[in-house]
């Protein structure tokens, strides 16, 4: 099944969406992008996911991230489903969400982007779209890929956390450790020699002593 590797330019494509016909790269402009796919409209897990994504949309916007969803149903179905999603959030049941939904009724994009879940099929026996997350940088290259089966809902707080890490490490020569969140200490990459670390990180570098004696667990304050 075709797919995209990290660091590759994400394919440009034209598609019908709930805001009209788009060209994907033009839609992104010079922003970061999050493309997240869904198996089907009017399904329970998908409704909870899009509801959560809608609630977090202002946080993604603050980070200059453009969100866009994809499902294999039609634009009219997407618009009708949007009312349910807004109602799930206890908001007015309108057709408008803070991000568009791509229509992929022929599964052409799902195939091109490697999104199909072979273990989950619709009533006609056709594979449905898996729960993919693609994060695309302003250079149009793929920075992160997550793939969940149709039966498992995603954590959109984690996706937001990952965006924070990607944006920080894209502009500063640091890495983020396990469970990192904004404001926590970051790590000094092993590629930076000991003699250079102090100059690059004026807030100081803390090195954790280890039984091996190797000085590779190095921490510093998060750059501003």
Buried (B, 14 or more C-beta within 10 A) or exposed (E): EEEBEEEEEBBEBEBBBBBEEBEBBEBBEEBBBBBBBBBBBEBEBBBBBBBBBBEBBEBBBEBEBBBBBBBBBBBEBBBBBBBBBBBBBEBEEEBEBEBBBBBBEEBEBBBBBBBBBEEBEEEEEEBBBBBBBBBBBBEBBBBBBBBBEBEEBBEBEEBBBBBBBBBBBEEBEBBBEEEBEEEEBBBBEEEBEEEEBEEBBEEEBEBEEEEEEEBEBBBBBBBE
